[in-house]
Amino acid sequence: MSKLVPKLRFKEFSGEWEEKKLIELGILISGLTYSPNDVRNNGLLVLRSSNIQNSKICLDDRVYVRTNIKGANLSKTNDILICVRNGSKKLIGKNALIPKNMPLCTHGAFMTVFRSETPIFVHQLFQTSSYWKQVEADLGATINSINNNLLKKYTFYIPTPKEQQKIANTLSSLDSLIEAQQRKVEALKKHKKGLMQQLFPAEGANVPKFRFKEFSGEWEEKKLRDICDIYNGSTPKTTKSEYWNGEINWITPAEMGNNKYIYSSTRKITKKGLEKSNTKLLPINSIILSCRAPIGYVAINKEKMTFNQGCKGILTKNIYYEFLYYLLGLSKTRLENLGSGNTFKEISTNNLRNITLLLPQSPNEQQKIANTLSSLDNLIEAQQRKVEALKKHKKGLMQQMFVSGEG
């Protein structure tokens, strides 16, 4: 067996790392069970799974209980909040350090807290593949929870306190850099949202607040059917092998997400499958709109493709395609409200054709607005790539700086 030392190490440290159980590194504190009668508009904040976002504490979603409730263990700075039970298995094990200057808070019954003398280092341990492998092993096929008795037995390889501190400082500095870069992305997204509110007319208005000086005149109200051709999607028979594994992209709402452009699909159909499904093969730079489960995703196809019955294909005629992309994105709430049905909500083709949109008469103004927003999207994407590159760098660094005990 190889020595229990990391591949990458600060030169002032030597000697093998020691295997320890998690319970040797601190204590686990169970969460609070409370009833709806305990909930208040303010008081004691209860931290739950939704309060962990990207390994950070997020307080966008808050639940308070009465301050004199029994059984609450008050959280402290640098406690590590861990999700130990959830309807979604993929959320089990996610964790975050509780920062300074938090309001008075505890944590709910589906959470636990780990309190340690070396919390920054332990929190980094909780990001390693070793930690996640142990979480996955305890979940099994059907169980959506882990308990404190299981967590206590998790094992890790640990260096001396001084080496722990140096590793923690290095990785925390990288975390701060990632967080700062993510803030740049969020600031650009906020700027884009504000800009769109200026570039498109507000409700009840027929001109935008901000306009390029070369354009004038009121915007016109048009029905979608007047500026586009709309096509229904379809699914070729799944039992017919000759319809599948071809070269034609076949997209579903689940694959669309919030992507502006779609370049390919997971599943592809044959020319025969396209013919038999009687659906449209959209040319490049058409619009695909999800009209069922979920409603309101909008994307531009950058390869020829067709789509299932959860989507509508939109072929633009009297409107610039990229301008329509932004216009429909701005109308997401309206589109969701168009959905109807008993078993699931869906926008009918007729309702979609009759939706009214406000647009400038000049194609040049449409294109200039679209180009402005597209440039901002490109900048956001470039900054997001920097975030992903930093995360990838940290992941690789952690693989070098921690001992897994494998091999």
C-alpha positions in Angstrom: 0.0 0.0 0.0 1.3 3.5 -0.9 2.1 6.0 1.8 -0.8 8.0 3.2 0.4 11.3 1.9 -1.1 13.7 -0.6 0.4 14.1 -4.1 0.7 17.9 -3.6 2.1 19.1 -0.3 3.5 22.3 1.2 7.3 21.6 1.5 7.4 22.3 5.3 5.3 19.3 6.1 6.1 15.6 6.1 4.9 12.3 7.6 1.8 10.3 6.9 -1.7 11.4 7.4 -3.8 9.7 10.1 -7.2 8.1 9.6 -9.9 9.4 11.9 -13.6 9.1 12.2 -15.7 12.2 11.9 -16.8 12.0 15.6 -13.1 12.5 16.5 -13.2 15.9 14.7 -16.2 17.5 16.4 -19.8 16.9 17.5 -23.1 16.5 15.6 -26.1 18.5 16.7 -29.6 17.3 15.6 -32.2 19.7 14.2 -35.5 21.1 15.6 -38.9 19.5 15.0 -41.6 22.1 14.9 -45.2 22.4 13.9 -47.1 25.0 11.8 -48.4 26.5 15.0 -44.8 27.4 16.0 -44.2 29.4 12.8 -44.1 33.2 13.1 -43.5 36.2 10.8 -40.2 36.8 12.7 -38.3 35.3 15.7 -35.9 32.4 15.6 -34.8 31.6 12.0 -34.9 27.9 11.1 -32.2 26.9 8.6 -33.4 24.3 6.1 -32.1 22.7 2.9 -33.2 25.6 0.7 -30.8 27.8 2.7 -27.8 26.0 1.3 -26.9 27.2 -2.3 -23.6 26.4 -3.9 -22.1 25.5 -0.5 -23.0 28.9 0.9 -25.8 30.0 3.3 -28.5 31.8 1.4 -31.4 33.5 3.2 -33.7 34.2 0.3 -36.2 31.7 1.7 -36.8 32.2 5.5 -39.0 30.4 8.0 -39.2 31.7 11.6 -40.5 30.0 14.8 -41.3 31.4 18.2 -38.1 32.2 20.1 -39.1 30.3 23.3 -39.6 27.0 21.4 -38.2 23.9 23.2 -35.5 21.8 21.6 -33.8 24.4 19.5 -30.0 24.3 19.4 -28.8 27.8 18.5 -26.3 27.9 15.6 -22.9 29.4 15.9 -20.5 31.0 13.4 -18.5 28.3 11.5 -21.0 25.5 12.4 -21.3 23.3 9.3 -25.0 22.9 8.3 -25.6 19.6 6.5 -28.8 18.3 4.7 -29.5 14.8 6.0 -33.0 14.2 4.8 -34.8 15.5 1.7 -37.4 14.4 -1.0 -34.6 14.8 -3.5 -31.8 12.3 -3.0 -29.2 14.5 -4.8 -29.5 17.1 -2.1 -28.5 14.8 0.8 -25.1 15.7 2.1 -24.9 19.2 0.7 -23.4 21.5 3.3 -22.3 25.1 4.1 -20.4 27.0 6.8 -22.6 29.3 8.8 -21.0 32.8 8.4 -20.6 35.7 10.8 -23.4 38.2 11.5 -26.2 35.7 11.1 -29.6 36.4 12.7 -30.5 34.3 15.7 -31.0 30.9 14.1 -31.3 27.1 14.6 -31.7 24.3 12.1 -34.7 22.1 11.1 -35.2 18.4 11.7 -34.1 17.4 8.2 -30.7 19.1 8.9 -27.8 18.5 11.2 -24.9 20.7 12.3 -21.3 19.6 12.7 -19.4 21.7 15.2 -15.6 21.5 15.2 -12.4 23.2 16.4 -11.2 23.1 12.8 -14.4 24.0 10.9 -12.8 25.5 7.8 -10.7 22.4 7.2 -13.6 20.0 7.9 -15.9 22.0 5.5 -13.3 21.4 2.8 -13.2 17.7 3.7 -17.0 17.8 3.1 -16.3 18.8 -0.5 -14.0 15.9 -1.3 -14.9 12.8 -3.3 -14.2 10.7 -0.2 -17.1 12.4 1.7 -19.5 12.1 -1.2 -18.7 8.4 -1.8 -19.6 7.7 1.9 -22.8 9.7 1.5 -23.8 7.8 -1.6 -23.0 4.5 0.0 -25.3 5.2 2.9 -28.2 6.3 0.7 -28.6 3.1 -1.3 -31.3 2.6 -3.9 -34.4 3.9 -2.0 -33.2 5.7 1.2 -33.3 9.5 1.1 -31.6 10.2 4.3 -28.5 9.7 6.5 -28.5 10.0 10.3 -26.0 11.2 12.8 -24.9 7.6 13.8 -23.9 7.0 10.2 -22.1 10.4 9.9 -20.1 9.8 13.0 -18.5 6.8 11.4 -17.3 8.5 8.3 -13.6 8.3 8.0 -11.1 10.7 6.6 -7.3 11.0 6.5 -6.1 14.0 8.5 -2.7 15.8 8.7 -1.4 17.8 11.7 -3.3 20.9 12.8 -0.8 23.3 11.2 -1.1 21.5 7.9 -4.9 21.5 8.2 -4.8 25.3 8.7 -2.6 25.9 5.6 -4.8 23.7 3.4 -7.9 25.4 4.7 -6.5 28.8 4.1 -5.4 28.0 0.6 -8.8 26.5 -0.4 -10.8 29.2 1.3 -8.9 31.8 -0.6 -9.8 30.1 -3.8 -13.4 29.9 -2.6 -13.4 33.7 -2.1 -12.1 34.1 -5.6 -14.9 31.9 -7.0 -17.4 33.8 -5.0 -16.1 37.2 -6.2 -16.3 36.0 -9.8 -19.8 34.7 -9.3 -20.8 38.1 -7.9 -19.6 39.6 -11.2 -21.9 37.2 -13.1 -24.9 38.1 -10.9 -24.2 41.8 -11.3 -24.2 41.4 -15.1 -27.4 39.4 -14.9 -29.0 42.1 -12.8 -27.8 44.8 -15.2 -29.3 42.8 -18.1 -32.6 42.5 -16.4 -32.7 46.3 -15.7 -31.7 47.0 -19.3 -34.5 44.9 -20.7 -37.0 46.8 -18.6 -35.7 50.0 -20.3 -35.4 48.6 -23.9 -38.9 47.2 -24.0 -42.1 49.2 -23.2 -43.5 48.9 -19.7 -47.1 47.6 -19.3 -49.5 50.1 -20.7 -46.9 52.0 -22.7 -46.2 51.7 -26.4 -42.6 53.0 -26.5 -39.6 52.0 -24.3 -38.0 54.3 -21.7 -34.6 53.9 -23.4 -34.4 54.1 -27.2 -31.6 54.4 -29.7 -31.7 57.9 -31.1 -32.1 56.9 -34.7 -35.5 55.3 -34.1 -38.9 56.8 -33.4 -42.6 56.0 -33.7 -44.9 53.9 -31.5 -44.4 50.1 -31.2 -47.1 48.0 -32.8 -49.2 45.3 -31.2 -49.1 42.1 -33.3 -50.4 38.6 -32.8 -47.8 35.9 -32.9 -49.6 34.3 -35.9 -49.1 37.4 -37.9 -45.3 37.3 -37.6 -44.6 33.6 -37.3 -45.6 30.1 -38.4 -46.1 27.8 -35.5 -45.7 24.0 -35.6 -46.7 21.2 -33.2 -44.2 18.6 -32.1 -44.5 14.8 -32.2 -42.8 11.6 -31.0 -42.2 8.8 -33.5 -43.3 5.4 -32.3 -40.7 4.3 -29.8 -41.3 0.6 -30.7 -40.1 1.2 -34.3 -36.3 0.9 -34.2 -36.1 2.3 -37.8 -37.4 5.6 -36.5 -34.6 6.1 -34.0 -30.8 6.5 -33.7 -30.6 8.6 -36.8 -29.0 11.9 -37.5 -31.9 14.4 -36.9 -31.9 16.2 -33.6 -35.1 15.6 -31.6 -35.5 18.0 -28.6 -37.7 17.8 -25.5 -38.5 20.5 -22.9 -36.3 18.6 -20.3 -33.3 19.2 -22.5 -33.9 22.9 -23.2 -33.4 24.4 -19.7 -32.4 28.1 -19.8 -30.0 27.7 -22.7 -30.2 30.4 -25.3 -28.9 28.2 -28.1 -29.4 24.5 -28.7 -26.8 22.7 -30.8 -27.8 19.1 -30.4 -30.1 16.6 -28.6 -29.6 13.5 -26.7 -31.9 11.5 -28.9 -32.0 11.6 -32.7 -34.5 10.3 -35.2 -34.2 9.0 -38.8 -35.6 10.7 -41.9 -38.3 8.0 -41.8 -39.1 8.8 -38.2 -39.4 12.5 -39.2 -41.7 11.6 -42.1 -43.9 9.3 -40.0 -44.2 11.6 -37.0 -45.5 14.4 -39.4 -43.7 17.2 -37.6 -41.5 20.1 -38.8 -37.8 20.0 -39.4 -36.9 23.5 -38.2 -34.2 25.4 -40.1 -31.3 27.0 -38.2 -32.2 30.1 -36.2 -35.8 29.1 -35.6 -37.4 29.4 -32.1 -38.3 26.4 -30.0 -40.7 27.1 -27.1 -41.6 24.6 -24.3 -45.3 24.5 -23.9 -45.6 21.6 -21.5 -43.8 20.6 -18.3 -42.3 23.1 -17.8 -43.8 26.0 -19.8 -41.8 29.0 -21.0 -38.3 27.8 -22.0 -37.2 29.6 -25.1 -34.2 28.7 -27.3 -32.7 29.2 -30.7 -31.7 26.1 -32.6 -28.2 26.3 -34.1 -28.6 23.0 -36.0 -31.6 21.7 -37.9 -33.9 19.9 -35.5 -37.4 18.7 -34.7 -39.1 18.3 -31.4 -41.6 16.4 -29.3 -45.2 17.4 -28.4 -44.0 19.3 -25.3 -42.6 22.0 -27.6 -43.8 24.3 -30.4 -41.5 25.2 -33.3 -41.7 28.9 -34.4 -40.5 29.9 -37.8 -40.2 33.7 -37.9 -41.5 35.7 -40.9 -42.0 39.4 -40.1 -39.7 39.7 -37.0 -36.0 39.3 -36.3 -35.6 35.8 -34.8 -33.2 36.9 -31.9 -35.5 39.8 -31.0 -38.4 37.4 -30.7 -36.3 35.2 -28.5 -35.9 38.1 -26.0 -39.5 39.2 -26.4 -40.8 35.7 -25.5 -38.4 35.4 -22.6 -39.7 38.6 -21.3 -43.2 37.2 -21.6 -42.5 34.0 -19.6 -45.1 34.7 -16.9 -47.8 35.5 -19.6 -46.9 32.2 -21.3 -47.2 30.2 -18.1 -50.6 31.8 -17.5 -51.8 30.6 -20.9 -51.3 27.0 -19.9 -54.4 25.0 -19.1 -55.4 21.4 -18.5 -56.5 19.0 -15.8 -53.6 16.5 -15.7 -50.9 18.9 -16.7 -50.7 22.5 -17.9 -50.1 23.0 -21.6 -50.3 26.0 -24.0 -52.5 25.1 -27.0 -51.4 26.1 -30.5 -54.4 28.3 -30.9 -53.7 30.3 -27.6 -50.1 30.7 -28.6 -51.0 31.9 -32.1 -53.3 34.6 -30.5 -50.8 35.9 -27.9 -50.2 39.6 -28.6 -46.7 41.1 -28.5 -45.5 44.7 -28.8 -42.7 45.3 -31.3 -41.0 48.1 -33.1 -42.0 48.6 -36.8 -38.4 48.9 -37.9 -36.5 45.6 -38.4 -33.3 47.5 -37.8 -34.5 48.5 -34.3 -35.4 44.9 -33.5 -31.9 43.8 -34.6 -30.1 46.6 -32.7 -32.0 45.7 -29.4 -31.3 42.0 -30.0 -27.6 42.7 -30.7 -27.2 44.8 -27.6 -28.7 42.1 -25.4 -26.8 39.4 -27.2 -23.5 41.2 -26.5 -24.4 41.3 -22.9 -25.2 37.6 -22.9 -21.8 36.8 -24.4 -20.1 38.8 -21.6 -22.2 37.0 -19.0 -21.3 33.6 -20.6 -17.6 34.6 -20.7 -17.6 35.5 -17.0 -19.5 32.3 -16.1 -16.8 30.3 -17.9 -14.3 31.9 -15.6 -16.3 30.7 -12.6 -16.4 27.1 -14.0 -12.7 27.2 -14.7 -12.0 28.2 -11.1 -14.2 25.5 -9.8 -12.5 23.0 -12.1 -9.1 24.2 -10.8 -10.2 23.8 -7.2 -11.5 20.3 -7.8 -8.2 19.3 -9.3 -6.3 20.9 -6.5 -8.3 19.1 -3.9 -7.6 15.8 -5.6 -3.9 16.5 -5.1 -4.1 18.0 -1.6 -6.2 15.4 0.2 -5.5 11.7 0.9 -8.2 9.3 -0.3 -6.7 6.1 1.1 -7.3 4.4 -2.3 -4.6 2.7 -4.3 
